[in-house]
Amino acid sequence: MAKVNRSDIKAFMRELLLEVIKEKPGLWANIRAQKARGEKPSHPNSKAYKDAVKAGKEILKKEK
């Protein structure tokens, strides 16, 4: 069995995450659409803001 280095694993995971994100528009698509319409971002105490921060932290954890 061939050895797999960390950079290969990270590249594979990054590609996999990008595929999942492209297939199913969700939270990030909504945030970008809101920004494109010129709407203000969510207030830091709102549920939408907290969900976005949580999702961002999970993605960053998965990249490491």
Buried (B, 14 or more C-beta within 10 A) or exposed (E): EEEEEEEEEEEEEEEEEEEEBEEEEEBEEEBEEBEEEEEEEBEEEEEBBEEBEEBEEEEEEEEE
